[in-house]
Amino acid sequence: MTSPLDQKKIKITGPVVITANRVGDGAVVYRSADGGWTTKLDGAAITTDAAVARTLVAAATGDDLNAIGPYVAPVKLLPGGGVWPGNLREMIRHGGPTIDLSAALGA
Amino acid sequence: MYVYDAFDRKLVTERVSDFRDQVARRLSGELTEEEFKPLRLMNGVYLQLHAYMLRIAIPYGTLSSQQLRQLAHVARKYDRGYGHFTTRQNIQFHWIKLAELPDAMTDLASVGMHGMQTSGNNVRNITTDQWAGVAPDEIEDPRVWAELIRQHVTLHPEFSFMPRKFKIALGAAHHDRAALRIHDLALRLHHNAAGETGFEVMVGGGLGRTPYLALTIKPFLPARDVLSYVEAVLRTYNQFGRRDNIWKARIKILVHELGAAAFAKEVETEWQSIKDGALALDPAVVTDIAARFRYPAYETLDDSPKELAQARRDDSRFDAWMKNCVTNHKIPGYAIVTLSLKPEGGTPGDATAAQMDDIADLADRYSFGEIRVGHEQNLVLPHIAQRDLPAVWRALDAIGLALPNVSFVTDIISCPGLDYCSLANARSIPIAQELTRRFHDLDMQRQLGRLHINISGCINACGHHHVGHIGILGVEKNGEEFYQITLGGKADENATLGTLIGPAVPYAQVADVVEDIAAAYLELRQRPDELFIDTVKRTGVEPFRERVYAAR
């Protein structure tokens, strides 16, 4: 997946969230509607509006003490009301490595 | 083993102390990420997809049992119980918390280990043949020279902010086990016609987006001049290398755009001005460094003890392991043992903390407390008495590390890929795992013989795909993972870049494609002992291309 680390322009073709890595442990976090961060994707603020996304990224970037490298990531809205990462890279960030670590390590 | 002195220990300890302060200031908000990032990178701390990653150098691939046990401890206490050995004789921990990094580094420093210069635009970990000091075909131990250069460039202010990173490798045998030609600077020890020891100097190798093999700019450099010449190369690169475009900043671009002769001329001019100065090596300095490499107190033993031959006759599995994993040692009665970290369904190069502890114990018991790390992401017990081989095999077999697949199709080199890496475009590890399942049958692996598969999850080529006999490169097309396949690459003394066979294939088809390539090879080879790489060289990639794409 193309790395979003050099994201310069925000192009939106569907629902998006703002995501980053938490300063303390590097964990994947999402910007919530109250201006905080959550590790739960379904707690993320979702928008389909580029201007709103830009505002959210700008605010998130200002929170350098808590999160690193915020960017806009696509999500899919599930028919039942849930949220799912919008591409493989985001799925791996959300769910962890796709490999079965215990099996791979013979544990 | 190299024995660190008080100066080395102080340097590492002070660096950890500095980093502890930097982490505290980052966590308090005193340092922004922009300010902190170059500091953490200087200590080998990256931010990957899900966590911080700590890369620790294993200079010239040599580890003591004490160091390996400490790596196990770090894996267990600060990470998730495993580590990943890389293609550049480093180990990476992928799940370390920022606040705990200073403690982890303190524990590593207690055994002389650190992450200095495992990131950033400086001279990275200096690598060499994992059989250095024990290989029968080397002219002398290249690690002495690697250590001299390592000491000179560590925290060298002039070479801490170069246009890009700089990778140096050394070898001392005709057969290149250190992938010399794919390095920014490679030094091969050899004798000239007068019997003097010196280096062939090669520059401008590297893979990535623009792959090049290093070119020889000095066929014979007297050994005493190695520091001044390395300095001249670095200074020339620092002066003329591009800083305006990250994709054109490596020395390979400079050397190949300028031409090797013109680059060599610039180096020569610089070198002439410094060669007889402070960097001219006093033989006493070399002797001092060499003296700090402690070699085992080998016993006087005969090769091929009778009990070994009997053990081979008695157990076909042991015999298979002997054929595949055991190599001649320069000392009679001893052997070099390679431990494959490529189990079926495993992650290439990963080892659990328990395995590290077990290997350290075995090293203490049978290998004078020493372990080596190879760029193929396997480990080595370098000093095993041949009479002990049956016992070592039984012990390794009990912990799943007596896999007789070294250099076979399942001995895959792979980067972490999109499962961990923030730069990756596609996954590497699941491709490797599927291939180990497809080719799990050892008889099939033996039939295919030496066959190196190298996988990278992006064009940065940490998995050295360009020099794999079969190279696999993950790319992204419209949000989906695709993989380009190259054939005919190799990283030895006849290093060659692979040739692309055609359009990239989707994730789900990669293992099928490799099976097709293997089947085509078995049909195309002229004799059972014609290696895959030789068949590709003889036929070119066309017959393989036809086989792969005819069915798709």
Boltz contact constraints between the chains, C-beta under 6 A:
constraints:
  - contact:
      token1: [A, 1]
      token2: [B, 425]
      max_distance: 6.0
  - contact:
      token1: [A, 1]
      token2: [B, 476]
      max_distance: 6.0
  - contact:
      token1: [A, 2]
      token2: [B, 476]
      max_distance: 6.0
  - contact:
      token1: [A, 21]
      token2: [B, 47]
      max_distance: 6.0
  - contact:
      token1: [A, 24]
      token2: [B, 98]
      max_distance: 6.0
  - contact:
      token1: [A, 25]
      token2: [B, 97]
      max_distance: 6.0
  - contact:
      token1: [A, 26]
      token2: [B, 47]
      max_distance: 6.0
  - contact:
      token1: [A, 26]
      token2: [B, 51]
      max_distance: 6.0
  - contact:
      token1: [A, 26]
      token2: [B, 52]
      max_distance: 6.0
  - contact:
      token1: [A, 28]
      token2: [B, 50]
      max_distance: 6.0
  - contact:
      token1: [A, 64]
      token2: [B, 32]
      max_distance: 6.0
  - contact:
      token1: [A, 64]
      token2: [B, 33]
      max_distance: 6.0
  - contact:
      token1: [A, 65]
      token2: [B, 29]
      max_distance: 6.0
  - contact:
      token1: [A, 68]
      token2: [B, 33]
      max_distance: 6.0
  - contact:
      token1: [A, 87]
      token2: [B, 479]
      max_distance: 6.0
  - contact:
      token1: [A, 93]
      token2: [B, 49]
      max_distance: 6.0
  - contact:
      token1: [A, 97]
      token2: [B, 419]
      max_distance: 6.0
  - contact:
      token1: [A, 98]
      token2: [B, 419]
      max_distance: 6.0
  - contact:
      token1: [A, 99]
      token2: [B, 419]
      max_distance: 6.0
  - contact:
      token1: [A, 99]
      token2: [B, 429]
      max_distance: 6.0
  - contact:
      token1: [A, 99]
      token2: [B, 430]
      max_distance: 6.0
  - contact:
      token1: [A, 104]
      token2: [B, 346]
      max_distance: 6.0
  - contact:
      token1: [A, 104]
      token2: [B, 347]
      max_distance: 6.0
  - contact:
      token1: [A, 105]
      token2: [B, 82]
      max_distance: 6.0
  - contact:
      token1: [A, 105]
      token2: [B, 352]
      max_distance: 6.0
  - contact:
      token1: [A, 106]
      token2: [B, 400]
      max_distance: 6.0
